[in-house]
């Protein structure tokens, strides 16, 4: 199975640390390593020739700075940022020209995983099941709260188990529902958080695009022809940037025949580090005696439940604060209630309207 590490996305809810040219996967949010490096580290025992990195042209310098010796032929460079629909279709097209029938796994580079052994076991068993059944595999996680920033997968009966990995019937997918709908999903008990680990063969992926997203597929087919011809970068870029900016979830997954999909219920610690409140929740074991998560010089009096990130050249002092996010960077400072940290995306949208400074 080929591993495709997705490293071309942004991360607007983690502004001001996550920026256009330094998105969250290249930030040291959890440890002294970037999330991208931690993702690669999970596959340290995997054959290097089977690992690919998918990123955008503008983020390629960040990738190369972290893995300067990584094989260039295994870096899939997207011509621009068009969301996961075009990006994953582009990667499938690229790999289809190498071996269209070898399974591939899309691995996001901005997730926290606590039990790597169980995670890798899920990937291994998924490869076997793809070869046996010809179905697409995806991993979903048992939900704990009605999170509106995630997609939800409805599962049916358990179909079988292999080496401790459970496979379930896929019934439906709903991307980022509103709070009341997410709450109903939690109460229902048959919905899992969608973790975005799609696994299938390149050939099958492209067939799914042809059936469910024919507009995208038509351009991917043209791109495949240009890739075969070689030296057609300008034409490929033009085609790619003309594709609809849409996630694979909206473009393909919500429209797929459920019979073509099986779901693994991920039995490993997992967090999508999508916002500051999620990061705080994930790192509770690293907080102080009053649940403050702090980086940099600090002086906190009667302060609890806060996440405070700063540098070494400035002291951040707080008095009588509870459940706040305080993120201080060289050119921007964010302060907001932790419970509203999902709304940081609105700041990014407003900055775009103002001309793009500080992005």
N, C-alpha and C positions, 0 to 999 in steps of 0.2 A: 504494500500500500504506500502510495506517495503522500507525504504530509505537506500541505500548503499552508504556511503561516501567513495570515492576513495582517499586513502592517501598513495599510494605506489609508486608514480611516482617521477621523478627527476625534474630538472629545470636548464639545463646547460646554458641557456641564461642569467640567473641571477647570474652567478658566478661573484665575489668570495664569495658572501653571501650565495648563495645556493650551498651546497656541497653534495657529495655522501651520507654521513651519516646525513646530516641536510638539506634536499631539501627545496624548496621554501615554501611549505605548512606549514613548521614548523618554518618559519622565520617571524619576525615582520616587514613586509614591508609596511603596510598601516596604522596600528594603534599600540596601545600597546598590542594588541593580535596577535597571529599567525593567518595566513589565515585558518588553520585547525580549530582553536577555533572559528573563525568568522563563518565558515560553519556550525559547530555544533550549534552555537547560533541561526542561522536562524530556526532551528527546535526545539527550546526550548519548544514550546507548543505541540510538537508531542509526542505520547506515546513512552517512552524510549525502550520498548520491540520491537518496530517496526523499530528501528534505528540500522544499522550495520555499522561497519568500516572495509573496506578492505585495508590491508596494507601488506608489506613484512616482512619476519622474521627479517631482519636486521634493519628495521625501527620500529619494535614493541616497543623497549624501549622509543623512542620519543613519541609514541602514549600514552603509559602508564604513562609517566611523566606528560602529559597534562591532561589526564582523568583517574586517578588512580582507580576510583570507577566504571568505565564503565564495564558492564557485559562481562566477558570473552567469554561466549558463543555467544555473538554478535560481536566478532572480527574475521573476516575471514582472516586468515594468509596465504598469498601466499608463497610458498616455495622459490621463487626467483623473480627477475625482468625480465619479458618476454614481456612487453608492454601490451596494453589494450586488445588485442585479447585473449591471454591466461588468463589474469587477470579477465576480465569480464565474460569469460566463466567459470572460476573456481568459481566465486561468484554465478553465476546462477546455477551451479552444486550443490554447498553447500546448497543453498536455495531450490532447487528442492526436496531435501530430507526432507525438513520441510513441504512445501506446494508448489507444482509445479504450481498451478493455481492462487496463489495470486500475483497480480501485484507488480513489484519492479521498483525502479527508481535509476539509477546510477547518483550520484552527485559528480562532481569534487570538490576537496578541495582547489583549487588554483585560484578561480575566484572572481572578485569583483561584487557584486550585490547591486545596489542602492535602488531599490524598492522591499523590501522583501515581502510586501503584495501581489504585483502583481505576483512575482515569485511563491509564495506558492499557489496562486490561479491557476496558470498554472499547477502545480503538482496535485492539487486536481481534476481539470477538466480532466486531462489526465487519471487519474485512472478510472473515470467514463466512458470515451470513450473507454479505453482498454476493460472494462467489456462489453460494448455495442457492440463493433465492432470486437474485437479480433485482432486489428491491433497494430503494434508497434508505439509508439509516440516518437517524438523527438522535441526539442526546437531549433529554429534558430533565429538569430538576424539580423535586417536590417543593412547592411554594410555601412560604411562611407568612407573607403579608401580601395584600392586594397592590402589587407594584404596577403602576401604569406605564413605566418606561420599558417594560419587557413584553415580548410576545407570549402567547399561551397555547399549549398543545393539548388537545383533548384526546385522551387515550381510552381504549376499550379493554378487552380481556387480555390477560397475559397469554402470549402465544407459546413461549418456551423459555428455557434458561440454559445458558452455556457457561460453565466454569464460574458460576456466581453472578453472571451478568444477565439481567432480566430483559426480555424483549416483549413489547406490548403492541397491540393493534392501534393503528393511527386512525382517528376519526375526523379531526378537523384542526385547523390552525387559525388563530385570531391574533393579529399583530397590534400591540399597544392599545388595549381597550381603555375606556374611561374608568374612573374609580369604582362606580357602582357595578359595572359589568365585571371588573376584576374581583370585586368583593363576592359576587355571585359565583364566580369560578372557584374561588377558594372554598366557599361553602359547599359547592357541588362535590368536590373531592376527586373528580376525574380529570382535572386540568393541572398541567405541570408548566413550570416556567420553561420557555424555549431558550436553550443555551447556545444555539447557532453553530453546532458541529455537524454540518451536512457532510455525508459520505456516500459516494456512488462512483461509477466509472465515468470518465469524460464523455463517452458515447451516450450513456443514459442521461447525464445532465443535459447535454445539448438536445436530446430528443424531448426532454421535459420543457426546455425553452421553446422548441418548435411548436409544441402542442399548446402551451399556456401563455407564452409571450412571443408570438410570431414576429412582432416588430423588432424585438431585440435579436431574435434568432437570425433574421434575414441579414442584419449587419454583422453578426458574429460569423456567419457563413462567408460573407465577403472578406472579412478580416482574415479568416483561415486561408482563403485563396492568396491573399497578399503575403501572409506569413510564409507560405510555401514558396512564393516567388523570391522572397528575400529582398532587403534593401528598399522596402516600401514604407518606411516609418511615417513620412508626411501623410500619405494616403490612409494609413491605419489610424493615425491620430485624428484625422478629419472625421473618419467614420465613427470612431469611438466617442468623440466629443459630441456627435450628433445623436447619440443614444439617449433615451429617456433616463433621467436621474431618479432611480427607484430601487428599493431594496428587493432582494431576491424573495423575501417573505411575501410582499405585496404582488410582485410580478409573477412568481411561480408557485410557491408553497401553498398559498391559500386557494389555489385553483387546481391543485393536483388531485388525481384519483387516489383516495385513501388506500386503496388496495396496493398501490405501488410503494408504500412507505411502512417502515417499522420503527418503533421508538424504543430507545434504551432509557430506562430510568437511571440517571446518574447517581450512583451511591458514593459520591465523594464530595468533600467540602467545596463549594463553588460560589463565587460572587462575581457579578458583572460590575466592575468598578466604574460606574457610570456617573457618579456624583459624589460630592463631599460627604454627605450623610452615609452613603454606602461604604465609603472608605473608612470612616470613623467606626462604623459597626463592625467592619471586617478586622480592624486592628485594636479591638477592645483589650486584648491581652497585652498590648504595648502602651496602654494609657497609664496615667499616674493614679494616685489614691483617690482622686476625685473625677476619674474618667476623662481627663483631658488628654488629648493627643497633641503633643507639642514637638515642633522641630525648630531649632535655632535658640537664640538667647531669649529667656522668658523670666517674668516675675508675675505670678498669678496669685492674687489674694481673693479668697471667697469666690473662686471661679470653678465651675464644674460642667462636665459634659460638652466641652468645647473642643474644636479642632483648630489649632493655631500653628500655621506654617510660616516661618520667616527665615531669614538668613543669619549669618554669623556676625554681621557688622551692625546690626540694629537690635536693640532690646525691645521686646513687646511686653508691656505691662498691662495687666487687666485687674479690675476690682469689681466684685459683685456681679459677674456675668454668668449666665447659664445657657447651655445649648446654642452657642453661636459658632459660626464659621468665620475665621479670620485668616486670610491668605495674603501675605505680603510678598510681592516680587519687586524687581528693580524699578519697574515703571507703572505698576498697577496694584491697588489694594482692594480686596473684596471683603465686605462684612455683611453677613446676613444670618437670619435664624437658621439653624440646622435643618429644621423641618421644611424650609422653603428652598433648600439648595438645588432641587431639581429645576428651579426657575432661573438659575444662572444662565441658562441658554438664552433667556430673554435679553440679558445684558449683551451677549454676543450678537444677537440679531439687531439690537439697537446700535451697536458699534458699527455693524455693517452699513446701516442706514446713514451713519454719520461719516462714512468714507473709509472705514477699515482700519483706522489707527488703533493700536493696542491689541490687534488680533494676532 
